[in-house]
Amino acid sequence: MDTTKTTFTLNSGGKIPAIGLGTWQSKPNEVAHIVKVALQIGYRHIDTALAYGNEHEVGQGIKDSGVPRSEIWVTTKLDNTWHHRVEEGIDTSLKSLGMDYVDLYLIHWPSSTDPKDTSKHLPDWDFIKTWQEMQKLPATGKVKSIGVSNFGIKNLEKLLNHQSCKTVPAVNQIEIHPHNPSPKLIDYCREKGIHCTAYSPLGSTNSPLYKEPTLLLIADKLARTPQQVLLKWGIQSGWSVIPKT
């Protein structure tokens, strides 16, 4: 089965490709080329964020690929210091990407950081107010689906139980791999109709995961690489995965 063509249907009706290209910690001046090549070999899902500082390169790589924008799923994220400026945040991202819309817009972290002092939270703002503003975006046409990232059960319950929450997040993007399986959080999201996307599905930076004897045994038995096994495990488990190249 060609996993680049496999999709998951979100509660918003959107169909997110099961495998995407993550661009976190990608080197400057390399992102555009990586995105272009990924799309040309079959990827149809690109993940970026305002905080990554590479949205412009992602947009350039998409243009250079020759693949129609309508065939590509693009996710970007609202940075912590922009929580009280949601519309300005999406407009800034769209300008950097060179696009009219994104397929998925996420609150990057449940942290409303004061841009004047990043060691502090805004005194009169939290992610509940941010979500109130996020909910307005699909009607503008600038965003197809909205969601969150790095939200645990406690914060999800706080959000979903608030009277202002009219739209259940379509996605919760979280770190998932065998060293961080998060079964309770994944089950909670599934119960609430929230799709999970796994970042760092091959293990976080400098992870010792590739030395795991069980993983190496499975890979050898299947005549696949450990990376292929990890990605297949995620997709078969029901979440989309966004490895880096």
N, C-alpha and C positions, 0 to 999 in steps of 0.2 A: 504494500500500500504506500502511495506517495504521501508522506505526512505533510508536505508543504500545501497539499490541497484539502487536508482534513480541517474542518471547522467545528466550533462549538457555538450554539445559538444562545445569545444572552437574553436576559429578561426584557431588554429593550427591543428585541427583535433582530439586533445586529448579529452578524456571523463572524466571529473572531477566528482567524487562522490558528490552528493548534500550535504551530511553531513559528517563531518570529526571531528577528535579529535584535539583540540588546546592544545598546551603544554606550552604556555606562563605562567609564574609565577607558574608552577608546582614545587613542592618541590623536591630538590635533593634526589637521591636514591629511589624515588618513581616512576619516569617516566617510567622506563623499565617495571615495573609490570603493570602500568596503560595501557601502549601501548599494552602489551601482551594480557591483558584481553579484551581490546576494540576490538582488531582484532579477538579474539576467539569468541566474541558474535556477530560479524557481521560487524564492522567498516572496511572500506577499504580505508580510507583517513586519513593520519596523517600529521599534520602541525607543523613544527619546524623552527628554525632559528639559525644561528651562534651566534647571540647576546643572545639567551636564555641559552647558555652554556650546552645544554642537548642533542645535536645531538648523542653523543656516546650512551647515555641511550636509545634514540629512536631507534637507530639501533639495540641495544641489545634486546629490547622488540620485535622488528619485527622478529628477529632470533628466539627468544624463543617462539613466537606464533605458529610456525609451519605452518603459512600461506605462500604460495609461494610469493616471491617478485613480481612476474609478476602480481599478483592479487591486489597489494597495490599501491595506489597513494601517493607519498611522495612529499611534498613541503618543501623547505627550502629557506633561504634568505641571500642575500649579506649584510653584516653589513656596517654601514656608513664609518668606517675608512678603508674599503677595496675597495672603489669605483675605485681607480686607480690600483687595483690588482685583477681584476675580475677572471682571470684564476686561480690564486693562491687561491682566495676565494672559488671557486667551488671545487678545488682539496682538500682544507682543510676540507670542509664540507663532501665531499665524503669519505675521510679517516676516519673522526669521525663517520660517519654513517655506515661505512663498506660496501659501495655500489659502483657499477660501474656507476650508473646514478641516477638522480632524475627526477621525472615527471614534476616538475615545479620549476623554479628558479626565485626568485623575487628580485628586488631592494627594500630593506626594507623601506627606506625613501629617499626622493629626497634631500639628504643632504650629500655632499662629505666632510666629516669631516677630518681634519688634525690629523693623529694618534699621532703626537708629541705634539699637543695642541688641545684637543677635544672641546675647546671653540671657535675654529676657523674653517673656511672652507679652503680646499686646495686652494691656490691662482691661480693655473693653471689648475683646473679641475672642472667639474660640471657633473650633471647626464646625460647630452647629450653625453659626452664622455664615461660615464659608459655604456650607452645603445649601443653605437657603439661597445664596447667590448662584451656586452651581446649577441648581434646579431650573434656573431661568434660561440657561444657555441653549438647550436643544431647540427651543422655540425660535432662536435667532438664526438657526441654520449653520452656526459656526462649529457646532459639536453634534455628533450623532448620538453618542452615549456618554454617560458620566459615571464615575466610580471613585474608588479610594485606593490608597496604597499604604502598606505598613500599619493597618488597623487591626488591633487585637479584638478579642470578644468583648471586653469591657467597653471599649470605645465604639464598637459597632452597636452594642446594646444601647448606649447613650444616644447615639445618632438615630437608630431606628425607632426608639421609644419616644423621641421628642415629637411633640404635636406638629411641628413645622415640617417634618420629614414626609413628603408626599411621593418621593421617588426613591425606591430601593436602589442602592448602588448596583450597577450592572457587573462590576468587577472589583475584587480586592486583590491587588498585586502584592505578593509577599514572597519572602525567601522560602523556597521549598527544595529540599534534597534529602537523601537518606540520613544525613547528619543533623537535619533540622526538618523533620517530617510534619510537624504541627497538625497531628490528626484531629484534635479537638476543634481547632480554628477552622480547618477545612470542612469538617462535618457541620459546624455551625453555619458557615457560609452556604453550604449546599442546602441546608434546611431552610435558609432564608431566600434561596433563589439567587445567590450571589456567586458568580463564576470566579474561580481563582486563577490567576496567572502567576507562574513561578519565575521569579528572577533568581539568578545564580543557581540554575538547576543542575549545573555540573559541579556545584560546591562553591563556596565563597572564595575570595582571593587567598591564594596559597593554601587551599584546603588539602588535607591529607587523604581525601576521599579516594583518590585513584590507587591508594595502597591497600585498600580494603580487600582482604582475601576473597570474601564472598562475591564482591563485584567482579573481581578479576576472573574468578571461576566461572561465573555466569557468562561473561564476555567471551571467554575461551570456548565454552561449551557451544555457544551460539555462533561462533566465528564472527563476532562483532567487536567493535572498540568499546571500552568502558563508557565513553561519551554517548555512543549510540544506545547503549543499554539504559543509561540514566534518562535520556530524552524520551525513549519509548515507555519507560516506567511512568514518567509523568503524564504523558498523553493518555496511556491506557488507564491511568488512575482518574482521569477526568479533568485535568487542568492543562491550560496552554503553557508553553515554555518559551523563554526568550534568552537563549544562550548568546554569549558573545562569540565572535568568529574564533 
